[in-house]
Amino acid sequence: MRSSPAAGSVFEAQNFWFGHFTVGNSRNASILIDTGSSDLIFNPGSRYYKPGPHSKNLHHTFSIQYETTKPDGSGYEKLSGNVFEDSVTLVGTDLTTPQQQLGVVTQYQPSNALPFPEDGLMGLAGQESSLGDSVTSWWNKLCASSLIQECRFGLALGADGTGSQYYGGVEYSEFEGDLTVAPLDSQWALYGDLAVNGTAIKNDVLITLDSGTATIIAPFDDAQQFFDASGMEGIEEPNADGVTVLKGYYSCQNPPQLGFKFPSASNETESQPGKVFDIVPHGLELNSTGSRCQSTIVGMRDIPFWLVGQAFMEGKYVDHNTDDSTLGFAVLK
């Protein structure tokens, strides 16, 4: 059993984060890291999943639906395909599950583009699988093995588009001081406070942390409160799906200081007081026209919780601790 976590690299492309895995004979496949789902799924076509010598077609199918699939947080995908079994290894490590179930897409909607920007997607939520009732995810198999010392993984996503993923412990060299730790409400969901200029303006909002979402999606009224308190301009406009959402605009020369405080007001203790973690300027900006920037925060009327994606995770170390049912946060060096 190792004394330090196993490390693999990650990189940003099209506002999503990817790591390298070898799956069967698919060497160094670029796989989207998604803490909002649980399965390993490949794009359709023989150029993506290449079966290894011990690959098995399990002769059953799967179906799954993803949301927030576009870089602006809109979009959905309905996928179906066939289930295989093959070896899966995080490149640069000895973390291998030799008989891992995975899906290969055969049908997908919308059909005008492949489901994933690179080769496929790795789900790290460790929840119920879409591939079958008896299927165990790659992450859960690692936890049940002797390959890692602790059932926890960390994502260190740099603002420069590069970073690392760590499995089996915490890589303390990535940040100064200690992790700020908050209890989970459910898998990778917790309570936090909304903060503007380092001060909480609303306590105990439910937040789901999802590295597979590029942006930050909020309940409409919460987004309006965030925008008003920070001096941003909130405008109702259609998104790429034609759904009216609340978008936030600000001066690119003077980005607002927005963030989340963990643990939340109701969960902080004397030994673990709440700490504000701001969205870095690069993570806050979705796009710009001249000196006017659009934020990555979007308000929607049909969502009861905050869906906080990699826009917030940039510049931070985020520790996903299954053993202790916590999330930990620190600012990268």
N, C-alpha and C positions, 0 to 999 in steps of 0.2 A: 504494500500500500504506500503511495507516494506521500511525502511530507509537504509538498507545495503543489498548487493547482496546475493542471495541464493547460497549456496555452495555445490558442490558435489565433490567426490574424482575422480581422474583419475590414471591409472597405465599403464606402458609400457609392451607390449608383442610382440615379433617378430618385433620389430622396429616400431610398431604402438601404438597409445594411445587409451585407452578404459575408458568409464565411466559406472556407474551402473544405470540402469533404470528398473522400474517395468512396464511391458506392459501386460495388461490383467492379466492372472495368471502366467506369466513369471516373477518370483520374482528375483530381483537383476541380471537381464540379463546384460552380459558384451557386451557393444555396442561400436564399433569403432567410434571415434569422427572425423568427416570429414567436414571440411569447404569448400571442393571442390564440394559438391553435396547438394541436398536439401531434400532428402526423408529418411524415416525410413524403412529399408529393413531387413528382417530376413533370415537366412539360411533355406534351406529346411529341413523338418522333424519335427515331433511332439515334439522333445526334446527341440526345440529352441523357437518357438512361441506357447504359450499355451493360447488359447482364454479365456477371462474373461466372467463373466455372462452376460455382455451387448455387447459382441462382435457381429459384423455384417459382414457377407460375402457380399460384395457389387456387386458380380457377374460380375466383369469386370477384365481385365488383364492389365498388364503393361510389358514394356520392357525397359531395360536400359543397357548402356555400361560404364564400368569403365576402366581407364588406370592407369599406375604406381601402380599396385596392389601387386607387390612383394617387399620384404624388400630392394632389390637393385635398386628399381625404374623402373624395367622392368615390363612386364606382362600386360594383359588385361583380362577383363571378360565381357561376354555377358549374361545377365540374363533376365528371364521372369518369370511371376508368377501371383498370384491372389492378389487382393486388399481387405483388411479388414478394419474395423473401431473398435477401442478399446481405452481404457484409457491408457495414457502414463504419468508416473511420474518420475522425477529425484529423485533417492533414497536419503533420508535424507532431503528432502525439501517438500514444499507444491505445487511445480510447477507441476500441472496436467492439461493436456488437455483431457477432458472426451470422446470426440468423434474424435479421431485422426486417419486419414487414414495411413495405413502402407502396405507394400508389403511383401508377403511371396514367396520366390523363389520356383519354381517347376522345371525349366529347366535352365541349366547353361553350359557355355563353357568357358574354357576347363572343362572337366568333371572328371578330375583325382583328384580333391581336392574341398572341399567345398568353396564357394565364399569368406567367411569371416573367419578370424582366430579364433574368439570367437563365439558369438551368432548372431551378426548382425552389422548394420551400421546406424548411425544417421547423416544425412546431415544438416549442419548449414549454408548453403549458402543463403537460403531464396529466391532462384530464381525459375524459372519455374519447376513444378513438373513433374516427369515421370509417376506419378500414375493417372493423369487425369487433364483436363483443369481447373476444379473447386477446385482442392485440395489445401489446405493451409498447409504449413509445420508446424512442431511442434514449431520451432523458431518463425515463423511469427504469429502463434496463441498466443504465449506468449506475443509478442509485442502488439497485439491487445487487450489483456486482462488487468485486473487490478492487476494481480499477480506480475508484475515487474514495477519498477518506471521508468526505462529508457530502451530503446530498444538497449541494448548492452550486450555483454558477454565477459568474459576474460578467457584465458587459461594460467595457470601457470604450466609449464612442467619442473619439476626438472631433473637435470642431474643424479639423483639417481634412476630414473624409477618410481617416484611417483609424484603426483601433485594435482592440484585442477582445477575445472571449476566453474566460477561465472556468475550469470545471474542477470541483472537488475541494474548493477552499477559497480564500480571499487573497488576492495579490496586492499586499499592502504597499508595494513600491510604486503603485500607480497614483497614490494620493497622500496628502499630509494628514496626520492626526488619525482620528478614529472614524468609523462608519457611524452615521446617524441612523438608528434602527427604529422601524415602526412595525406594529403588528398587522398581519393580514386579516382582512374580513373574509376573503375567499381567495382562490388561486390568482396571485399577482394583482389583487384588488385591495385597496386600503383607504382609510380616511385621511384627508389632508385639509389644510386651510389655504384659501386663496390669499395671495400676498401682492401688494403693490408698494414699490419703494421700500421693501423689507418689512412691511407691516401687514399683518393679517387684516383683511376686510370682510371675510366670511369664513366661519369655522365649520369643520366637519363635513366636507363634501366628499362623496364617494368617488373614488378614482380607480379606474382600471388602467394599469400600465401595459402598453402593447407596443413592442418594438416593431411589429409588422404594420403599424399605422404610421404614416409619415408626418401627420399633423397632430393637432390637438382639437378634439371635438367636445363641445360643452353644451349643457342645457342652455337654451336661448337666454333666459333671464340672468343666469350666472355670467354668460359672456357679455351681456349688456352691462352688468355691474362692473365687470373687469375693465371693459372699455371706458366706461364713464369715469371710474376712479383713477385711471391712468392718463386721461386726456386724449384717448384715441377716438376716432370717428367710426361709429358703428353704422353700417349701411346694409339694408336687406337687399340681397341680389340673388339671382339663380346660380347654383353651382353647375358643374359639368353634367350632372344628371337632370338638370332642369328644376331641382328642388330649391325653393327659396330659403336661404340661410342668412345668418347675420355675419358679415365680414367686417374685420377691423382694419383701419388704415391709420398710419402715423407718418411723421416726417422721418425719412431715412437718416437724416443728420442728428436726430434726437430720439433714438428708440426708447420706448418706455421700459421700466424695470418691473417685470412681471415674474411671478414664481409661485411655488407651493411650499407650505411649511409642513414638515414631518418630524415627529408624529403630530397628529392634529391636536387641537385644544383639549379634546376629551381623552386623549390617549397619552399625552406627554406626562412625564414623571420627573421627580427631582433628579433621579439618576440619568434620565434620558429626556432632557427638555427639547422642545421643538426647535427646528432650525429651518430657515428659509433657503431654498435652492432656486435661484433665478434661471429663467430661460436665457441662454446665451444669445447675443444679437444675431448670429448666423442661423440659429435655430428658430428665432422669432420671425425672420423674414421669409415669406413664401415667394414673393416676386416684387418687382418694383417698376414704376413708370416715372422716369425722371427722379425727383426727390421724394416721391410718394411711395411708401412701402405698404404692401398688404401683409398682415400677420398670418401666421400658421394656425391661429386660434379661430375657430368657426363655431358659431352658435346654431343649434338645431332645436326644433320644437318637439321632436319625438324621441329624445334621448334623456333618460332620467339620471344619468351619471356622467362623469368626465371620462373620456377616452383619451388618454395621454400617450402620445406616440414618441417616436425618436426625436422629434423637434425639441422636446424637453430633455431627453436623455443625452443629447450632445454635450460634451464637456464634463461628463459625470461618470463616476463608477457606480453601477447599480448592482447590488448583491441580491440575488434571488435565492433565499434560504428555505428549502423545503423542510429540512429537519426542524427548524424553529418556527416555521410559519411567519417569517418576517421578510421585509424588504429593507435593504440598507443603502444609504446614499452618501457619496462623498464627491467633492470637486477634484477633478484630475489635476495633476501637477502641470 
